[in-house]
Amino acid sequence: MKKLHLSAAVAVLAAALSACSGGGGGHAQDASADQLAADPVTAIRNAADITGRTGSVHARTELTTESAEKKAVFNGTGGYDYVKRLGRLEIDVPPGAATTGRITEVVLPGTVYLQNSGAKIPEGKWVKLDVRQLPDGNLVSSGATDPASAAGALRGAQTAELVGSETVGGVELKHYKGTLDLAKAAEVTGGRGADGLRMAAQTFTVKEVPYEAWLDAQGRLHKVVETFAFAGVAGSKAPKDQVKVVSTTSLSDFGKPVEAAEPAASEIYSMKASAPAK
């Protein structure tokens, strides 16, 4: 069977088909009364909703994929607007991947738009995908875990341990470690925002996902590291065929406006079916 390297996953998926982003309600809420829960599991499970009540966040992402044969690192910047339930990331693709340069990703609950996602896509055009079309629900295949999905996964925290405190940028952050269940996270999240988490829960081979999270005194999420794994050879459970993915999402500038808009219909590229052979 042919191996699928995640460093080329965006182009492969776009060509073959030729994100989940939920969290946050329809309006910003007063988050001034939010406080970090004393119980670690409660604090972690509350982080997505508390962060969502800030209205918006800016984000930096790093996604490292490693198999027996190669390693690749994707870096991204952008943000998420919890009021509009809309996010945007600019992702730098490392050398050697099938897609080169920078991928732009716009995410909504259950939907992802990708620009520069494959050689067959005209420059400037977007490909629209339902995250249910993607085996991993777009949690890693576009080179990043979007901020809403990264935080939303913590709703499925099964264990949490406070391991220490760190001061970053003058802000004291509590550092937690534990494991989470993506299927449980999807159940709690609900709606289209749960689609990506649900797909990933079915695809990833490690069901108890390890995580580390850093929360401030209000319970807001400043950083989360989640470690996923999937089979690089379909159906294989052999260690040599497993691909490890470490996704790091760092959040800042809570409440600062985020520039993100859904692409216009005229900007969407529809792959045309090949004409049947005569």
Stockholm file with secondary structure:
# STOCKHOLM 1.0

chainA/1-278         MKKLHLSAAVAVLAAALSACSGGGGGHAQDASADQLAADPVTAIRNAADITGRTGSVHARTELTTESAEKKAVFNGTGGYDYVKRLGRLEIDVPPGAATTGRITEVVLPGTVYLQNSGAKIPEGKWVKLDVRQLPDGNLVSSGATDPASAAGALRGAQTAELVGSETVGGVELKHYKGTLDLAKAAEVTGGRGADGLRMAAQTFTVKEVPYEAWLDAQGRLHKVVETFAFAGVAGSKAPKDQVKVVSTTSLSDFGKPVEAAEPAASEIYSMKASAPAK
#=GR chainA/1-278 SS CCCCCGGGHHHHHHHHHCCCCCCCCSSCCCCTTCCCCSSHHHHHHHHHHHHHTTSEEEEEEEEEEECSSCEEEEEEEEEEETTTTEEEEEEECCTTSSSCSEEEEEEETTEEEEESCCTTSCTTCEEEEEGGGSTTTTSSTTSSCCHHHHHHGGGGEEEEEEEEEEEETTEEEEEEEEEECHHHHHHHHCSGGGHHHHHHHHHCSCSSEEEEEEECTTCCEEEEEEEEEEESSTTCCCGGGEEEEEEEEEEESTTCCCCCCCCCGGGBCCCCCCCCCC
#=GC SS_cons         CCCCCGGGHHHHHHHHHCCCCCCCCSSCCCCTTCCCCSSHHHHHHHHHHHHHTTSEEEEEEEEEEECSSCEEEEEEEEEEETTTTEEEEEEECCTTSSSCSEEEEEEETTEEEEESCCTTSCTTCEEEEEGGGSTTTTSSTTSSCCHHHHHHGGGGEEEEEEEEEEEETTEEEEEEEEEECHHHHHHHHCSGGGHHHHHHHHHCSCSSEEEEEEECTTCCEEEEEEEEEEESSTTCCCGGGEEEEEEEEEEESTTCCCCCCCCCGGGBCCCCCCCCCC
//
